Amino acid sequence: MGKVLLASGGMDIDFYIHGVFSYQLLGQTVWITTTHVCTLIVLLTLIIFFIIANRKMKKATEIPGGLQNLLEIAVDALDSMVGSNMHEKTKAFRNYIGTVFIFILFSNLSGLLGLRPPTADYGVTLALALFIFLLVNIGEFKYHKPLGYAKNLLKPMAAFLPLNIIGKFSYIVSLSLRLFANLLSGIIIMALVYALLGSVAYAWPAFLHGFFDVFVGAIQAYIFCMLSMNYMYDAMGEG
């Protein structure tokens, strides 16, 4: 089980999703894969971290220091990112956007621990994009009412109805593929580096890990959330 979870750090590195174990459900074989296990590890890490953070903030001091200072900086950064890009109506989704950002960021950074990032599985990024799709359309339907929602599909004229419908579904593909492809490409490149260079690849690949896991991971988490907020903003409007 240990080997199939690893995405980097050794000669036997690969970029495939492996089955860890299987079980029977309603006559069908269901596999628990490396994606499921790595996602669970990320979620458990976040849960433990937030339990510790919650207890720390309950004992917050007027002059922050250490973990409290780090938490306040992180919260201010998230509030600034969401608040500057969403108007009053869409601010109702700020907690969801913040949660998605943290999950994607930690998933992307999990590659530093040798895990295969969950976001390098298209099933994970597609699910995230589908939730954004539902939120955008539910918000638009709620604030524009059924008649307004239908009118938006006919803008600027009725002939654009097919294009507007395609446009509503296109950002599912856009959001999911952009995140998935960037993370998977990093894994593939690192796999090739270790496989081709072998024993020569010692310290210097750390720079590549820093680029693909930290820089690209953080940028892609930011882009995913920024695009999601823009979709919400455009769908609901300010009126």
DAMO-V642993 format. One record per backbone hydrogen bond with DSSP energy under -0.5 kcal/mol. CO is the residue of the C=O (numbers start at 1). NH is the residue of the N-H. E is the energy in kcal/mol with one decimal. If there is no record, write none. Layout:
CO	NH	E
CO	NH	E
This chain:
1	5	-1.0
2	6	-0.7
3	6	-0.9
5	116	-1.1
10	13	-1.1
16	18	-0.5
18	34	-2.0
21	32	-3.2
23	30	-3.2
25	28	-1.6
28	25	-3.0
28	30	-0.6
30	23	-2.2
31	33	-0.7
32	20	-3.3
32	21	-1.4
33	37	-2.0
34	38	-2.8
35	39	-2.4
36	40	-2.2
37	41	-2.2
38	42	-2.3
39	43	-2.7
40	44	-2.8
41	45	-2.2
42	46	-2.3
43	47	-2.7
44	48	-2.5
45	49	-2.3
46	50	-2.7
47	51	-2.1
48	52	-2.2
49	53	-2.6
50	54	-2.6
51	55	-2.0
52	56	-2.1
53	57	-2.6
54	58	-1.4
55	59	-0.6
56	59	-1.0
57	60	-1.4
62	64	-0.8
65	68	-1.3
66	70	-1.9
67	71	-2.7
68	72	-2.4
69	73	-2.0
70	74	-2.2
71	75	-2.6
72	76	-2.4
73	77	-2.3
74	78	-2.3
75	79	-2.8
76	80	-2.4
77	81	-2.3
78	82	-2.5
79	83	-3.1
80	84	-1.9
82	85	-1.1
82	86	-0.9
87	91	-1.4
89	92	-1.1
90	93	-1.9
91	94	-1.7
93	97	-2.6
94	98	-2.7
95	99	-2.2
96	100	-2.8
97	101	-2.5
98	102	-2.2
99	103	-2.5
100	104	-2.8
101	105	-2.6
102	106	-2.6
103	107	-2.3
104	108	-2.7
105	109	-2.3
106	110	-1.1
108	111	-1.1
109	112	-2.2
110	113	-1.3
110	115	-1.6
111	114	-1.5
114	7	-2.3
114	8	-0.7
115	117	-0.8
117	120	-2.2
118	121	-1.7
120	122	-0.5
121	124	-1.2
121	125	-1.6
122	126	-2.6
123	127	-1.4
124	128	-2.0
125	129	-2.2
126	130	-2.4
127	131	-1.9
128	132	-1.7
129	133	-2.3
130	134	-2.3
131	135	-2.4
132	136	-2.7
133	137	-2.2
134	138	-2.7
135	139	-2.5
136	140	-2.4
137	141	-2.4
138	142	-2.2
139	143	-2.5
140	144	-2.1
141	145	-0.9
144	148	-1.2
145	149	-2.6
146	150	-2.2
147	151	-2.3
148	152	-2.1
149	153	-1.0
150	154	-0.7
151	154	-1.0
152	155	-0.9
157	160	-2.1
158	161	-1.9
160	164	-2.7
161	165	-2.2
162	166	-2.4
163	167	-2.5
164	168	-1.6
165	169	-1.3
166	170	-1.8
167	171	-0.9
169	172	-1.2
169	173	-1.0
170	174	-2.3
171	175	-2.5
172	176	-2.1
173	177	-2.5
174	178	-1.8
175	179	-1.5
176	180	-2.3
177	181	-3.0
178	182	-1.8
179	183	-1.9
180	184	-2.7
181	185	-2.4
182	186	-1.4
183	187	-1.7
184	188	-2.6
185	189	-2.5
186	190	-2.3
187	191	-2.4
188	192	-2.3
189	193	-2.3
190	194	-2.4
191	195	-2.4
192	196	-2.7
193	197	-2.1
194	198	-1.5
197	200	-2.2
198	201	-1.4
200	202	-1.5
203	206	-2.1
204	207	-1.6
204	208	-0.6
205	209	-2.5
206	210	-2.4
207	211	-1.9
208	212	-3.1
209	213	-2.4
209	214	-0.9
210	214	-0.7
210	215	-2.1
211	216	-3.2
214	218	-2.5
215	219	-2.5
216	220	-2.7
217	221	-1.8
218	222	-2.1
219	223	-2.8
220	224	-2.4
221	225	-1.8
222	226	-2.6
223	227	-2.7
224	228	-1.9
225	229	-2.4
226	230	-2.2
227	231	-2.4
228	232	-2.1
229	233	-2.7
230	234	-2.7
231	235	-2.2
232	236	-2.2
233	237	-2.3
